[in-house]
């Protein structure tokens, strides 16, 4: 009985070598040797997805592009915010929006890290592509989300409580705590040296004056 692509056949047939598996999967042979079939299959899936993304036409009406700046409470409308302040959140990033729309609403998402909105080119918080309409009609993929604005409102509501955001903010708080402790230690060390140094200088000055007399 022939096996599935990349797998040895059954019924006493000769097992496929790592090189043969790698050739069928289209991955480097050393990937098979180092970590086996699971790693090779993961590489193959990633390559297939990357190729699919590269061949996707995002200019059609099926897809929309969302930037974190659209739901950033710190931004004004002229700076790119699309929703009222009470429907936005503080400093969102594309990973959080992608997590919310993929895990909670089951949308097809393409996450593009390192991208910046034209109105805020120095802040690379990423962007996401969302397939929110069907290819053969104007009917939305999910009837609860017929427009781009409805996607933004959903993100504004759920991003503050998503796990990725909680982890990111916790890591940032820990980093700021360590930085503050290091600065406090540095300042304390500087203050301790200050009076001692001035006292030594004062003593040297007095000795010099005595010598002149």
TITI-404372 format. One line per field, with one value per residue (C-alpha): residue in one letter; x negated, y, z negated. Coordinates in Angstrom, 1 decimal, m for minus. Example, Ala and Ser with C-alpha at 12.3 -4.5 7.8 and 13.67 -1.06 7.14 Angstrom:
% residues 2
r: A  S .
u: m12.3  m13.7 .
v: m4.5  m1.1 .
w: m7.8  m7.1 .
This chain:
% residues 213
r: X  X  X  X  X  X  X  X  X  X  X  X  X  X  X  X  X  X  X  X  X  X  X  X  X  X  X  X  X  X  X  X  X  X  X  X  X  X  X  X  X  X  X  X  X  X  X  X  X  X  X  X  X  X  X  X  X  X  X  X  X  X  X  X  X  X  X  X  X  X  X  X  X  X  X  X  X  X  X  X  X  X  X  X  X  X  X  X  X  X  X  X  X  X  X  X  X  X  X  X  X  X  X  X  X  X  X  X  X  X  X  X  X  X  X  X  X  X  X  X  X  X  X  X  X  X  X  X  X  X  X  X  X  X  X  X  X  X  X  X  X  X  X  X  X  X  X  X  X  X  X  X  X  X  X  X  X  X  X  X  X  X  X  X  X  X  X  X  X  X  X  X  X  X  X  X  X  X  X  X  X  X  X  X  X  X  X  X  X  X  X  X  X  X  X  X  X  X  X  X  X  X  X  X  X  X  X  X  X  X  X  X  X .
u: 0.0  m1.6  m2.1  m1.1  m3.5  m6.6  m5.7  m7.0  m4.6  m3.1  m3.1  m6.9  m8.0  m11.3  m11.2  m12.0  m15.3  m15.5  m16.8  m13.8  m11.3  m13.0  m12.9  m9.1  m8.5  m10.7  m12.8  m16.6  m17.8  m19.6  m16.2  m15.2  m18.5  m18.5  m15.0  m13.1  m9.8  m7.9  m10.3  m10.5  m6.7  m6.5  m9.0  m7.0  m3.8  m5.5  m6.9  m3.5  m1.8  m4.4  m3.9  m0.2  m0.5  m2.8  m0.4  2.7  4.1  5.0  6.3  9.6  12.7  12.3  9.5  9.1  6.0  6.1  3.4  3.2  3.3  7.0  7.9  5.1  6.5  3.5  4.0  6.3  8.6  6.1  3.3  5.2  7.7  10.9  13.1  14.2  11.8  14.1  14.0  10.2  7.3  3.8  0.9  2.3  0.1  0.9  0.2  3.0  5.5  4.6  5.0  8.4  9.8  8.3  9.0  12.3  13.9  12.1  11.1  8.4  5.6  2.2  0.0  m2.7  m5.1  m7.4  m4.9  m4.1  m1.2  m2.0  m0.9  m3.2  m6.2  m8.6  m6.3  m6.4  m3.6  m2.7  0.6  3.0  4.9  8.3  10.4  13.8  15.8  16.4  14.8  18.0  20.2  20.4  21.7  19.4  17.6  19.3  22.6  21.8  18.9  20.2  17.9  14.3  15.5  17.2  13.9  12.2  15.0  14.5  10.7  11.2  13.4  11.3  7.7  7.4  8.2  6.3  3.5  0.8  1.4  1.3  m2.0  m3.5  m2.4  m3.7  m7.1  m7.2  m6.3  m9.0  m11.5  m10.6  m10.9  m14.4  m15.4  m14.1  m16.0  m19.2  m18.9  m18.1  m21.2  m23.3  m22.1  m22.6  m26.2  m26.8  m25.4  m27.6  m30.7  m29.8  m30.1  m33.2  m34.9  m34.0  m35.3  m38.6  m38.9  m38.1  m40.8  m43.4  m42.4  m43.0  m46.4  m47.4  m46.4  m48.4  m51.5  m51.3  m51.3 .
v: 0.0  3.3  5.9  9.5  12.0  12.2  9.0  5.5  3.0  0.1  m3.7  m4.3  m1.7  0.0  3.0  6.4  7.9  11.4  12.7  11.3  12.7  16.1  16.1  15.3  18.0  20.5  21.3  21.0  17.4  18.5  19.5  15.9  14.8  17.3  17.2  14.7  14.7  17.1  20.0  19.3  19.3  22.6  24.2  22.9  24.4  27.7  27.9  27.0  29.7  32.3  31.5  31.7  35.1  36.4  35.3  36.8  40.0  42.2  45.0  43.1  43.9  40.6  42.0  45.0  46.4  47.5  49.5  49.7  53.5  53.2  52.2  54.1  56.2  58.5  59.5  62.2  61.8  63.8  61.5  58.4  57.3  56.0  55.4  57.6  57.6  55.6  52.7  52.7  51.5  52.5  51.7  48.6  46.6  44.5  41.2  41.9  42.8  39.7  37.5  38.9  38.6  35.1  33.5  35.1  35.8  33.1  35.4  34.6  36.9  37.9  39.6  42.0  43.0  46.0  48.0  51.6  53.8  56.7  59.2  57.7  56.3  56.0  53.7  50.3  48.5  46.4  45.9  43.1  42.0  40.6  38.5  39.8  39.3  36.3  36.2  35.6  38.3  41.3  39.1  39.3  36.2  36.8  38.5  40.1  42.0  43.5  46.5  47.5  49.7  46.7  44.9  47.9  48.2  44.5  45.0  48.1  46.1  42.9  43.9  45.3  41.9  39.6  37.4  38.7  42.2  41.2  39.4  42.4  44.9  42.7  42.4  46.1  46.8  44.5  46.1  49.6  48.4  47.0  50.2  52.4  50.2  50.5  54.3  54.6  52.5  54.6  57.9  56.6  55.7  59.2  61.0  58.9  59.9  63.6  64.7  62.6  64.1  67.7  67.1  65.8  68.8  71.1  69.5  69.9  73.5  74.2  72.5  74.6  77.9  76.9  76.3  79.9  81.4 .
w: 0.0  1.0  m1.7  m2.0  m0.4  m2.6  m4.5  m4.0  m2.4  m4.4  m3.8  m4.0  m1.4  m1.7  m4.1  m2.6  m3.6  m5.1  m1.8  0.1  m2.5  m2.3  1.5  1.5  m1.2  0.6  m2.5  m3.2  m3.9  m7.1  m8.5  m8.4  m9.9  m12.8  m14.1  m11.9  m10.1  m12.4  m11.8  m8.1  m7.8  m9.8  m7.4  m4.5  m5.9  m6.5  m3.0  m1.5  m3.6  m2.6  1.1  0.7  m1.0  1.8  4.5  2.7  4.2  1.3  3.5  4.1  2.1  0.1  m2.1  m4.3  m6.0  m9.7  m11.5  m15.3  m15.0  m14.0  m17.6  m19.5  m22.2  m22.2  m18.6  m17.2  m14.2  m12.1  m13.2  m12.0  m14.7  m13.2  m16.3  m19.3  m22.2  m24.4  m21.9  m21.7  m23.8  m24.8  m22.5  m20.6  m18.3  m15.3  m17.0  m19.5  m16.8  m14.9  m18.0  m18.7  m15.2  m14.6  m18.0  m18.9  m15.5  m13.4  m10.5  m8.1  m9.0  m7.5  m10.1  m8.8  m11.6  m11.2  m9.1  m9.9  m9.1  m6.7  m9.3  m12.0  m10.0  m13.0  m15.0  m13.5  m15.3  m12.3  m10.4  m9.6  m6.5  m7.1  m4.7  m5.7  m2.4  m0.2  3.2  5.2  3.6  1.3  m1.5  m4.5  m5.8  m9.1  m9.1  m12.5  m10.8  m7.6  m7.6  m8.3  m11.2  m12.8  m12.9  m14.5  m17.1  m18.0  m18.3  m20.5  m22.8  m23.1  m22.6  m26.2  m27.7  m25.2  m26.6  m24.3  m25.5  m29.2  m28.7  m26.8  m29.4  m32.2  m30.5  m30.0  m33.6  m34.8  m32.4  m33.7  m37.3  m36.8  m34.9  m37.8  m40.3  m38.4  m38.1  m41.8  m42.6  m40.3  m41.8  m45.3  m44.5  m42.9  m46.0  m48.3  m46.5  m46.2  m49.9  m50.4  m47.4  m48.5  m52.0  m50.6  m48.4  m51.3  m53.5  m50.7  m50.3  m54.0  m54.0  m51.1  m52.9  m56.0  m53.9  m52.5  m56.0 .
